């Protein structure tokens, strides 16, 4: 039995050392790209009407639903910060996912996405009134709720990226190598 435990320990320690450092962050980014990149980009596209600074009225409804309703669905009645908030939220749906997929400022971008998901969840619950089965609960024998179940997976995936970084196939790694190479002293002629 002791030999079996040692074999198990050696095998999985070797996998942890050799495979996990590149597989886990790379897989996290690929899964993010395959599941959430297009979701967020499509969501961002619904908010723009013709250019990066032209917002659809629906953008205000999606991001500031109660405030927009209270303003009579007139953006000018929202105050001076509403349009910058909606623009920044819309741009975040394009920029943060793109940075994660490229592997550029990956940890910071994933951390930003966690904040974005938290705000998105708050707006869905408080602003759009999501509740009941859509809100869901953990340990309820139903893994299909839009908030408790899906968002937990999203945040976990993003937390893996925050903690493990972008992996070896990323702009972050390429830039890190260039910076390291530029800091090493040039070889001296003899």
N, C-alpha and C positions, 0 to 999 in steps of 0.2 A: 504494500500500500504506500509506503514511504517513497519508493521509486516512482510510482505513478504520480504522486503529488509533486515530486521534484520535476518530472517530465512536464507536467502541466504548467508549473511555475516557469520553467525555462522557455517553453514554447510561447506562452502568452507574454512573458517579459520581452522576448525577442520581437514579437509582433508589435508590442507597445512601443518599443524603441525604434524599430525599423519602418513600420508602416503607418502607425497612428499620426506621427507629426505631419505627414503630407496628405494622408487619405482623409482624415477627419475634416480639416478645414477646406480642402478641395471639394469633397463631397457636399459639405454644407453649402458652399457657394453654388455648386451645380444644382443642388436641390432647390435652393432659393431661386435660381434663374428659371428652373423648370416649373416652379409652382407659383411664385409671387411676382416675378419681374413683369410679366405681361398683365397680371391683375392690376398692379399699381400703375403701369403705363396707361392702360385703358381707362382706369379711373381718372388719371390726370388729363387724358384727352377729352373726357366728357366735360371738363371745366374750362377748356380754352375754346375761343370762337374763331380764331384766325391767326393768332400770333402769340408769342410768349407773354404779352402784356394785356391781351384781350380776353377778358373773362366772360363766360356764359353766366346768365343769371342763376343757372343751376349750380354753379360753383358756390355761390353764397348759400343756397338751400342745403347743399351737402355739408358745408363746413360750419356755417353759422345758422342752423335752421330756425331756432326760436327767435334769435335777434332779427333775422331777415323777415320773418313773419310779423314781428312787432313793428318793423319799419315799413309795413305795407308792401313788402316785396320790392322796395326801392333802395338800391345800393347807396344812394346819396343820404338816406336817412340812418345809415349805420354808424356814422362817425369816421374820423380820419384814419383809424387803425384797421378798419375792416378790410379794405382792399389789400393793403400790404400783408395782412394775416392770410387772406385767401390766396394771394399770389404765392407767398412763401410755402404754404401748405401744398399748393398745386405743383410748384417746382420741386418740392421735396419728393413728390411721387415719381418724378423722373430722375432726379439727380442721385438720391441716396441708393435706389436699387441699381442704377448704372454703375456707380462707384463700387458697390459690393461685387457685382459681376466682373468688373474689370480688375478688381483687387487693388484699388487705389484708395488710400486712407480708409482701408477696409474696417478696421476695428471701430474707428470713430463713426463711420457711416452706419455700421450695424448698431452701434449704440444710439445713433440718431433715429434709426428705424424702430428700435424698441420704444423710444419716446413717442415716435409717430404712431405706433400701434396703440400705445396707451391713450394718447389724445383721441385717436380714431375710435377706440372702444368707448371712451367717455362720451364723445359726441353721439355715437350710435345709441347709447343707453339713455343719456340725459336729453339730448337734442332730438333724436328720432324716435325715442320711446321703445327701443328694442327691449323685449322682455320675454317671459314665458319660455317656451321650448327653444326659441332662437337664442335666448340668453344662456339657458342650460345650466348645468351644475356638474362638478366633478363627482365621480363615484355614483352616477345615476343610471348606469347600464345603457347609456345612449351616447355614443361618441360623435354625434353629428351636429351638436349645437354650434352656432356661428360664432359665439363669443367665448364661452368658457373652454370649449374644446379646441376649436381652430386657432384661436389667438394664443393659447398656451403653447401649441406646437410652433407657431410662428416665432414667439418670443424665445422659446428654447433653441430653435435653429439659429436665431440671431445671436443669442448668448454664446453659443458654440463659436461663432465667428468672432465675437468680442474677445473671448478667452483664448482661442487658438490662433487667431489671425487669419490671413488670407491663404496661406499655404504656398507651396513653391512655384505654382504657375500663376503669378500675379505681378502687377506693376509694382506693388509694395516690395516684393522680394527682389525684383530687378533693380529698383532704385536703391534698396539696401545694399546690394552687391556693388553697385557703382560707387556709393558713398564709402563703403569699406575699402574698395580698391583705391579710391582717391586719397584715403587717409594713410595707407601703408607707405612707408618711405621707399623711394625709388632705389633700386639696387645701386650700390656704389661701384664704380670701376676700380679695378685693382692695379 
